[in-house]
Amino acid sequence: MWDSVKGKELMDAWLAKHGDEIEFVICNNDGMALGAIESLKGNGYFGEGTYMPVVGVDAIPDALEQIKSNYMAGTVLNDAKNQGKATFDLAYNVAMGVDPLEGTDWELDGNKAVRVPYVAVTIDNIEFAEEAYK
């Protein structure tokens, strides 16, 4: 359901069923990761000697705070600024009647799409993700 409530419910169920057999939590968005962290905290993780790596996707501000607090191992930034820049650069070139890639660093893949790389965000490069929200 892509939200923290469902993430917490699922993590609660998995912890009840699998307990310490769970080694790592990978979520498809940060909301679910935040719910998983809430569940883990409620089940005694992140105390003395208990840590569970949790990662998400989206690099939302709440997730960045969890990374700073060492509750979340990382997230992935879907780089909207560079996606917008690529869109503008290519559209501008087309409007000017030149090759869409002229004067840019963008490249087309085999499907004629520009792929703006995702950015892994950890405590080591969190400033990059924080800049994305300014």
C-alpha beads as a LAMMPS data file, in Angstrom:
LAMMPS data file: protein, C-alpha beads

134 atoms
133 bonds

1 atom types
1 bond types

-500.0 500.0 xlo xhi
-500.0 500.0 ylo yhi
-500.0 500.0 zlo zhi

Masses

1 110.0

Atoms # bond

1 1 1 0.000 0.000 0.000
2 1 1 3.089 2.231 -0.147
3 1 1 2.620 3.794 3.293
4 1 1 4.096 3.662 6.771
5 1 1 1.047 2.028 8.365
6 1 1 1.224 -0.941 5.994
7 1 1 5.007 -1.073 6.370
8 1 1 4.625 -1.306 10.143
9 1 1 1.897 -3.955 9.911
10 1 1 3.956 -6.116 7.555
11 1 1 7.129 -5.754 9.601
12 1 1 5.204 -6.673 12.773
13 1 1 3.903 -9.812 11.045
14 1 1 7.322 -10.780 9.672
15 1 1 8.995 -10.273 13.029
16 1 1 6.333 -12.419 14.699
17 1 1 6.856 -15.165 12.141
18 1 1 10.605 -14.979 11.437
19 1 1 12.100 -13.083 14.385
20 1 1 15.885 -12.913 14.342
21 1 1 16.088 -14.707 10.986
22 1 1 15.496 -11.320 9.317
23 1 1 18.828 -9.711 8.497
24 1 1 17.982 -6.685 6.342
25 1 1 14.888 -4.696 5.353
26 1 1 14.568 -3.321 1.824
27 1 1 11.493 -1.185 1.116
28 1 1 10.258 0.118 -2.205
29 1 1 9.624 3.564 -0.762
30 1 1 10.626 5.542 2.308
31 1 1 7.118 5.541 3.793
32 1 1 7.206 1.772 4.129
33 1 1 10.749 1.970 5.527
34 1 1 9.581 4.439 8.183
35 1 1 6.800 2.018 9.171
36 1 1 9.283 -0.856 9.341
37 1 1 11.534 1.230 11.596
38 1 1 8.580 1.980 13.880
39 1 1 7.858 -1.748 14.124
40 1 1 11.498 -2.593 14.750
41 1 1 11.728 0.003 17.521
42 1 1 8.585 -1.444 19.101
43 1 1 10.162 -4.893 18.990
44 1 1 13.359 -3.890 20.774
45 1 1 15.642 -3.108 17.857
46 1 1 17.999 -0.147 17.834
47 1 1 18.737 -0.594 21.515
48 1 1 21.899 -1.965 23.011
49 1 1 23.484 -4.318 20.505
50 1 1 20.414 -4.644 18.285
51 1 1 20.456 -3.043 14.869
52 1 1 18.568 -3.824 11.691
53 1 1 19.663 -2.202 8.415
54 1 1 16.666 -0.603 6.690
55 1 1 16.718 1.060 3.267
56 1 1 14.030 2.781 1.250
57 1 1 13.542 4.761 -1.929
58 1 1 12.718 8.454 -2.492
59 1 1 15.032 10.270 -0.048
60 1 1 12.125 12.099 1.603
61 1 1 13.053 14.486 4.438
62 1 1 11.733 12.129 7.161
63 1 1 13.944 9.337 5.832
64 1 1 16.964 11.647 5.781
65 1 1 16.320 12.403 9.456
66 1 1 16.187 8.657 10.203
67 1 1 19.521 8.212 8.438
68 1 1 21.036 10.999 10.552
69 1 1 19.673 9.296 13.670
70 1 1 21.185 5.941 12.593
71 1 1 17.804 4.202 12.360
72 1 1 17.934 3.930 8.598
73 1 1 20.939 2.703 6.640
74 1 1 20.081 4.539 3.446
75 1 1 17.659 5.489 0.739
76 1 1 17.728 6.159 -2.979
77 1 1 17.213 9.597 -4.468
78 1 1 15.177 9.701 -7.649
79 1 1 16.977 12.811 -8.892
80 1 1 14.094 15.099 -9.908
81 1 1 16.330 18.144 -10.426
82 1 1 18.437 16.396 -13.041
83 1 1 15.375 14.756 -14.594
84 1 1 13.913 18.220 -15.028
85 1 1 17.200 19.532 -16.384
86 1 1 17.405 16.703 -18.920
87 1 1 13.816 17.323 -20.012
88 1 1 14.439 21.042 -20.412
89 1 1 17.781 20.625 -22.193
90 1 1 16.416 18.172 -24.756
91 1 1 13.152 20.057 -25.301
92 1 1 15.017 23.333 -25.716
93 1 1 17.313 21.830 -28.331
94 1 1 14.368 20.388 -30.253
95 1 1 12.604 23.774 -30.134
96 1 1 15.788 25.401 -31.459
97 1 1 15.935 22.901 -34.333
98 1 1 19.193 21.232 -33.302
99 1 1 20.048 17.690 -32.270
100 1 1 18.412 17.068 -28.876
101 1 1 21.731 16.097 -27.277
102 1 1 23.799 18.956 -28.700
103 1 1 25.731 20.786 -25.996
104 1 1 24.565 18.434 -23.229
105 1 1 26.135 15.597 -21.286
106 1 1 22.999 13.454 -21.705
107 1 1 23.039 10.196 -23.639
108 1 1 20.239 8.161 -25.173
109 1 1 19.995 4.483 -24.327
110 1 1 18.895 1.738 -26.741
111 1 1 15.266 2.793 -26.287
112 1 1 16.097 6.431 -27.092
113 1 1 15.532 7.420 -23.472
114 1 1 17.733 9.515 -21.225
115 1 1 18.447 7.684 -17.968
116 1 1 19.162 10.013 -15.072
117 1 1 21.006 7.916 -12.508
118 1 1 19.519 7.252 -9.120
119 1 1 21.707 8.281 -6.202
120 1 1 22.331 6.035 -3.208
121 1 1 22.051 8.157 -0.062
122 1 1 23.777 7.242 3.186
123 1 1 25.134 9.243 6.075
124 1 1 28.270 9.779 3.975
125 1 1 26.539 11.839 1.267
126 1 1 23.303 12.978 2.879
127 1 1 24.034 16.626 2.060
128 1 1 23.477 15.875 -1.634
129 1 1 19.954 14.629 -0.938
130 1 1 19.176 17.551 1.391
131 1 1 20.126 19.947 -1.412
132 1 1 17.531 18.280 -3.634
133 1 1 14.793 19.755 -1.408
134 1 1 16.062 23.330 -1.508

Bonds

1 1 1 2
2 1 2 3
3 1 3 4
4 1 4 5
5 1 5 6
6 1 6 7
7 1 7 8
8 1 8 9
9 1 9 10
10 1 10 11
11 1 11 12
12 1 12 13
13 1 13 14
14 1 14 15
15 1 15 16
16 1 16 17
17 1 17 18
18 1 18 19
19 1 19 20
20 1 20 21
21 1 21 22
22 1 22 23
23 1 23 24
24 1 24 25
25 1 25 26
26 1 26 27
27 1 27 28
28 1 28 29
29 1 29 30
30 1 30 31
31 1 31 32
32 1 32 33
33 1 33 34
34 1 34 35
35 1 35 36
36 1 36 37
37 1 37 38
38 1 38 39
39 1 39 40
40 1 40 41
41 1 41 42
42 1 42 43
43 1 43 44
44 1 44 45
45 1 45 46
46 1 46 47
47 1 47 48
48 1 48 49
49 1 49 50
50 1 50 51
51 1 51 52
52 1 52 53
53 1 53 54
54 1 54 55
55 1 55 56
56 1 56 57
57 1 57 58
58 1 58 59
59 1 59 60
60 1 60 61
61 1 61 62
62 1 62 63
63 1 63 64
64 1 64 65
65 1 65 66
66 1 66 67
67 1 67 68
68 1 68 69
69 1 69 70
70 1 70 71
71 1 71 72
72 1 72 73
73 1 73 74
74 1 74 75
75 1 75 76
76 1 76 77
77 1 77 78
78 1 78 79
79 1 79 80
80 1 80 81
81 1 81 82
82 1 82 83
83 1 83 84
84 1 84 85
85 1 85 86
86 1 86 87
87 1 87 88
88 1 88 89
89 1 89 90
90 1 90 91
91 1 91 92
92 1 92 93
93 1 93 94
94 1 94 95
95 1 95 96
96 1 96 97
97 1 97 98
98 1 98 99
99 1 99 100
100 1 100 101
101 1 101 102
102 1 102 103
103 1 103 104
104 1 104 105
105 1 105 106
106 1 106 107
107 1 107 108
108 1 108 109
109 1 109 110
110 1 110 111
111 1 111 112
112 1 112 113
113 1 113 114
114 1 114 115
115 1 115 116
116 1 116 117
117 1 117 118
118 1 118 119
119 1 119 120
120 1 120 121
121 1 121 122
122 1 122 123
123 1 123 124
124 1 124 125
125 1 125 126
126 1 126 127
127 1 127 128
128 1 128 129
129 1 129 130
130 1 130 131
131 1 131 132
132 1 132 133
133 1 133 134
